[in-house]
Amino acid sequence: MTQKFPYQAALFDLDGVILDTESQYTKFWGETGRKYRPDVDHFENRIKGQTLVQIYDQWFADDKHTQKLITKSLKRFETNMRFNYIKGALPYLVELNLQNIPTAIVTSSNLEKMAHVYRAHPELERLFTRILTSEDFVASKPDPDCYLKAAEALGADINKCVVFEDSINGLLAGRASGAHVIGLATTNTAEAIAPYCDETWPHF
C-alpha cells in the first residue's frame, strides 16, 4: 500500500484474514461434525463465523455432555495451533498504523483462544486500536452486529469503513453492515466469494 488509505477505519476478521488458521479449523470442525453430527453435511462450513456458544445453541442445545467433550477437544487443539500470518498481513497493518488509521479485529473467537494468539503474536495488541471477541456480540455472523459495534467503538461511520473477510458468513455480515467489503481468497476461491463482496484479493 503506497497511497493514502481511503477509509475512516479498517475492520478485520482474524482467522483466514490476519492469521492462516482456517484450514486447521476446517479440519477440526469437519472431524467434530462427522463424529457428533453425522446427519449434517459439511458441518465445518455451516458453523463458520459462529461463536462457540452459538454453535452449541444451534447444533448441540440438548446435549451438554457432547458440549463438554467438544470444549475439551477444542481447548487442546487451540493450544497446539500454528498462528502464521496471512501473506502480507503484518506489513499492511504496520502501514495502517503509520497512517494513523483506526483498526479493529472483529472475531468470533473467545478470550481464551485469544490468549494463545497473543502469546504467539504479542504485537497484535499494539497494532490494533480495538480487538472485539465473541464476548462483545449478541449475534454472530452473518448478522452485522459485530461490525456495527466495531465501527462504533472506533468512532467511525460504518459506511466509510472497509471490512476484510474470508468466509461467506463474514462477507455477508460485512455487506449487511453497509461497509465496503474486501474478500480475501484464502479460505474460498475468488469465484466463490465474488458475489458477496465489492472486490476480491488473493492476500494483502
N, C-alpha and C positions, 0 to 999 in steps of 0.2 A: 504494500500500500504506500503510494508516494503522494497522492493528492489529499487534500483536506477531507476528512470524514464527513459525509453529507447528512448525518442523522444526529438527533439530540442525544440518543443513548443506544447502546447495543446490548441485547439480551440473548444469552447463550444457554441452550441446553448443555448438559455435561457429557453424558455417555454417548459416544458416537459423534460428538461435535468438538469438544475440547479434549476428551480422553478416548483412546481407541479401545473401548471396553465392550462395545455392543456384541461383538462376535462371541465373547466369553459369556455374557448374559443370555444370549440366544441359546447357547449350548446348555447352560444351567436350567433355564426355564423350559427348554424343549424336553430335557430328561425328566424334569419335575412333572410336566404335563403328561408325558407318556406313563409315568408311574402312578400319579394320583388322579388325573382326569383324562383317561384314555378315550373318553367319549367326545372330547373336544379336539378337533383337527387344528394343527398349527397353533397350539396353545401359546407358544412363545411369542407369536405375532399378535395374538389377541390382547395380551397384557401389557404391551409396550406403552410406556407413558403413564401407567397406573402406579400409584404408591402401593407399598406392601399391604397397608390396611385395606385399600380399595380392592386389591387382588383377593384378599381373604373375604371381604364382604360380598364380592360378586361370585367367586368360584368355590369358596370353602366355608360359607357362612355357618353351616350347622355341623362343622367338623373341627372342633378345637384341637383334637389330637393331631390331625394332619397339619393344622396350622403350626403347632409346636415343632413337629418334625421338619417342616419346611424352613421355619425360622432358624432352627439349629443348623441345618444344611447350608442355608444362605450365609449365616454368620461365618461358618468355616470357609465357605467359598470366597467371600469378600476379603477375608483375612489374607488369603493367598493370591488375590488377583494381581495382574500386571496393570499398572496405570500409565501406559505410554501416551504421549501427546499425539493427537492427530497432526498430520504433516502441516507445518506452517503455523499451527495454532499459537505457540508461545511467542514468536516474533510479532505476530499480528496483534496479540494482546499488549505486548510491550509498546508497539506503535500507538495503539489507542491511548495508553497511559501517557505517552509523550504529548499527545494532542489534547490531554485532559478531557477525554470523552467518558462520561459515566457508563459503567458496565455492570451487568449482573449475571450471575449464574442462576438459572431457573430449572431446578432439577427435582425429579420425583424421588430421588434418594433421600434417606433419612440421615439424621445427625450421626448415628453410629457408623454408617458406611462412610460418611464424610470424614470422620476421624482417621480412617485408613488412607483416604485420599490426601489429607493434609500431611500425614507422615511421609508420604511419597513426594508430595509437592507443596512444601510449606509456603512457597511463593504465591500460591493461588489466593491466599487471604489478602496479600498485598496488591495483587494485580486487579482484583475486582472491587468495585465500590460496595456492592452488596452481594450476598450469597443466600438465596432463598431455597429452602428444602421442603420436603413433604410436610413437615410440621407447620409450615406457613400457609397451607392451602386447604380449602374446604373441598373443592372439586379437582379432579385430575384431568390431564389432557385426554381428550380433545377439547375440554372446556377451557375457555380463555382466561379463567380466573387467575391463574398463576402469572401470566404475562401482564395482565392488568395491574395486579398487585406490585409486580416488579417495576413497572413504569411509574406507578405512584410513589414507590419507595425512593426512586431516583429523582422525583420531581419533574418527570418528563411527560410530554404528550405522547400517548401510545401511537397516535397516527404519524408521529415524527420519529418513531423508533424503528430499529431493524431487529428482527428475530432470526437467529441461526438455529436450524433444527435438522434432524436426520430422519426421524420416524414419521410415519403417516399421522399418527395421533398428535404428535408435536407440531407438525406442519399445519394441521387443521386448527390447533389451538392458536398458533401464531396468526393465521389468517383471520380467524374469528375475532381476534383481539383488535384488528384494524391496523396492525403494524405491517411494514414491508417485510416479506418473508424470503429468506435465502435458504434453499435446501441444499444440504451437503450430501453428496452421493457416496457416503461412507458405509451406510448400512443397507440401503436400497440403491437400485440403479437410478441414473439421472432420468431415464424414461419413466420409471415408476413414480418418482416424486414430482415430476414436472407439473402435473395438473393441480398440485396442492401448494405451489409456491410461485413467487414472482420471478425468481431466477434460480438456477442450479449452479453449484460449484463442485468440482471434484474434491477439493480441500481448500486450505487457506493460501 
